[in-house]
Amino acid sequence: MKKILLLSDTHSYIDDRILAYAEKADEIWHAGDIGDLQVTDALKALKPLRAVFGNIDDHEIRKEFPLNNRFICEGVDVLITHIGGYPGRYSPAIRSTLYAKPPKLFICGHSHILKVMPDRKLDLLHMNPGAVGKHGFHKVRTMLRFTVDQGKIDNLEVIEMKRD
């Protein structure tokens, strides 16, 4: 079993509250718009990190992280990208990949809107952790925490923080 901390849209922001949650995870997944490599360096210093670059990320971040990151974690096929859309309204850039070989868990960021919803047509779970940075229209900073074990995604928890 692995405990996952899922975050997105840090936009160069990291604080002790984010890092405290990261310390409790087995792995950290970042769905893009990192903003500054200091963010991912701080996270990688604590736990293994899987990440993708987002539309605001510069060439340095794009050299370190891919546009799409697909991997197996504890028997779960995971696909992370930054701009992915939602079930029934997927981004054209990822739609053909999703339909050709759907993952069990599809993660994206970008919208700053936390959503977790099934796609019954593709038999996958879609997650967007919202935004944990301070840049953007969101009023509450959010992340997701969950476990992955023997092909199952479980113990999903929403983490909310004031924007200060």
PEUR-V962582 format. One record per residue. N is the residue number from 1. RES is the residue in one small letter. PSI is psi in radians with two decimals (999 if undefined). OMEGA is omega in radians with two decimals (* if undefined). BURIAL is b if it has 24 or more other C-alpha atoms within 12 Angstrom, else e. Layout:
BEGIN
N & RES & PSI & OMEGA & BURIAL
N & RES & PSI & OMEGA & BURIAL
END
This chain:
BEGIN
1 & m & 2.44 & 3.08 & e
2 & k & 2.37 & 3.04 & b
3 & k & 2.18 & -3.06 & b
4 & i & 2.38 & 2.93 & b
5 & l & 2.12 & -3.11 & b
6 & l & 2.19 & 3.11 & b
7 & l & 2.91 & -3.12 & b
8 & s & 2.90 & 2.99 & b
9 & d & 0.95 & 3.06 & b
10 & t & -0.49 & 3.11 & b
11 & h & 0.88 & 3.09 & b
12 & s & 0.13 & -3.07 & b
13 & y & 2.31 & 3.04 & b
14 & i & 2.48 & 3.11 & b
15 & d & 3.08 & -3.09 & e
16 & d & -0.51 & 3.12 & e
17 & r & -0.75 & 3.09 & e
18 & i & -0.80 & -3.11 & b
19 & l & -0.58 & 3.10 & b
20 & a & -0.70 & 3.06 & e
21 & y & -0.66 & 3.13 & b
22 & a & -0.66 & 3.14 & b
23 & e & -0.50 & -3.10 & e
24 & k & -0.16 & -3.11 & e
25 & a & 2.81 & 2.98 & b
26 & d & -0.60 & 3.09 & b
27 & e & 2.66 & 3.07 & b
28 & i & 2.31 & 3.08 & b
29 & w & 2.29 & -3.11 & b
30 & h & 2.15 & -3.06 & b
31 & a & 0.59 & 2.94 & b
32 & g & 3.01 & -2.93 & b
33 & d & 1.00 & 3.13 & b
34 & i & -0.86 & 3.07 & b
35 & g & -0.76 & -3.10 & b
36 & d & 2.37 & -3.13 & b
37 & l & -0.27 & 3.05 & b
38 & q & -0.55 & 3.10 & e
39 & v & -0.93 & -3.10 & b
40 & t & -0.55 & 3.07 & b
41 & d & -0.73 & 3.12 & e
42 & a & -0.70 & 3.13 & b
43 & l & -0.77 & -3.13 & b
44 & k & -0.44 & 3.11 & e
45 & a & -0.36 & -3.11 & e
46 & l & -0.82 & -3.01 & e
47 & k & 2.87 & 3.04 & b
48 & p & 2.44 & -3.08 & b
49 & l & 2.35 & 2.96 & b
50 & r & 2.30 & -3.06 & b
51 & a & 2.90 & 3.02 & b
52 & v & 2.77 & 3.06 & b
53 & f & 2.72 & 3.10 & b
54 & g & -3.12 & -3.05 & b
55 & n & -0.39 & 3.12 & b
56 & i & -0.13 & -3.00 & e
57 & d & 2.42 & -3.07 & b
58 & d & -3.11 & -3.07 & e
59 & h & -0.52 & 3.12 & e
60 & e & -0.79 & 3.12 & e
61 & i & -0.69 & -3.14 & b
62 & r & -0.43 & 3.04 & e
63 & k & -0.57 & -3.07 & e
64 & e & -0.58 & -3.06 & e
65 & f & 2.57 & -3.12 & b
66 & p & 2.96 & 3.02 & b
67 & l & -0.77 & 3.12 & b
68 & n & 2.48 & 3.12 & b
69 & n & 1.97 & 3.14 & b
70 & r & 2.31 & -3.08 & b
71 & f & 2.93 & 3.06 & e
72 & i & 2.26 & 3.08 & e
73 & c & 2.01 & 3.11 & b
74 & e & 0.70 & 3.10 & e
75 & g & 0.08 & 3.12 & e
76 & v & 2.17 & 3.06 & b
77 & d & 2.06 & -3.05 & b
78 & v & 2.40 & 3.02 & b
79 & l & 2.14 & 3.10 & b
80 & i & 2.35 & 2.98 & b
81 & t & 2.93 & -3.11 & b
82 & h & -0.96 & -3.12 & b
83 & i & 1.80 & -3.04 & b
84 & g & -0.33 & -3.07 & b
85 & g & -2.77 & -3.07 & b
86 & y & 2.86 & 3.10 & b
87 & p & 2.25 & -3.09 & b
88 & g & -0.23 & -3.12 & e
89 & r & 0.86 & -3.13 & e
90 & y & 2.62 & 3.09 & b
91 & s & 2.42 & 3.12 & e
92 & p & -0.53 & -3.10 & e
93 & a & -0.41 & -3.08 & e
94 & i & -0.22 & -3.03 & b
95 & r & -0.83 & -3.08 & e
96 & s & -0.63 & 3.08 & e
97 & t & -0.79 & -3.13 & e
98 & l & -0.75 & -3.10 & b
99 & y & -0.57 & -3.13 & e
100 & a & -0.72 & -3.12 & e
101 & k & 1.46 & -3.08 & e
102 & p & 2.38 & 3.02 & b
103 & p & 3.03 & 3.03 & b
104 & k & -0.54 & -3.14 & b
105 & l & 2.10 & 3.11 & b
106 & f & 2.15 & -3.06 & b
107 & i & 2.38 & 2.99 & b
108 & c & 3.01 & 3.10 & b
109 & g & -2.29 & 2.98 & b
110 & h & -0.83 & -3.00 & b
111 & s & -0.31 & -3.03 & b
112 & h & 0.28 & -3.14 & b
113 & i & 2.07 & 3.13 & b
114 & l & 2.22 & 3.08 & b
115 & k & 2.42 & 2.97 & b
116 & v & 2.08 & -3.08 & b
117 & m & 2.54 & 3.10 & e
118 & p & 2.62 & 2.92 & e
119 & d & 1.73 & -3.07 & b
120 & r & -0.52 & 3.13 & e
121 & k & -0.72 & -3.12 & e
122 & l & -0.03 & -3.14 & b
123 & d & 0.94 & 3.09 & e
124 & l & 2.88 & 3.04 & b
125 & l & 2.25 & 3.12 & b
126 & h & 2.33 & 3.07 & b
127 & m & 2.37 & 2.93 & b
128 & n & 2.05 & -3.06 & b
129 & p & 0.06 & -3.06 & b
130 & g & -2.61 & -3.11 & b
131 & a & 2.35 & 3.13 & b
132 & v & -0.10 & 3.07 & b
133 & g & -3.08 & -3.11 & b
134 & k & -0.05 & -3.13 & b
135 & h & 2.23 & 3.10 & b
136 & g & -3.12 & -3.04 & e
137 & f & -0.23 & -3.06 & e
138 & h & 2.51 & -3.13 & e
139 & k & -0.45 & -3.14 & e
140 & v & 2.35 & 3.08 & b
141 & r & 2.36 & -3.05 & b
142 & t & 2.66 & 3.00 & b
143 & m & 2.94 & 3.06 & b
144 & l & 2.56 & 3.05 & b
145 & r & 2.40 & -3.13 & b
146 & f & 3.00 & 3.07 & b
147 & t & 2.66 & 3.05 & b
148 & v & 2.18 & -3.06 & b
149 & d & 2.16 & 3.07 & e
150 & q & 0.85 & 3.08 & e
151 & g & 0.11 & -3.11 & e
152 & k & 2.51 & 3.05 & b
153 & i & 2.19 & -2.99 & b
154 & d & 3.03 & 3.03 & e
155 & n & 0.74 & -3.12 & e
156 & l & 2.32 & -3.11 & e
157 & e & 2.35 & 3.06 & e
158 & v & 2.30 & 3.07 & b
159 & i & 2.14 & 3.13 & b
160 & e & 2.44 & 3.10 & b
161 & m & 2.51 & 3.08 & e
162 & k & 2.67 & -3.10 & e
163 & r & -0.30 & -3.13 & e
164 & d & 999 & * & e
END
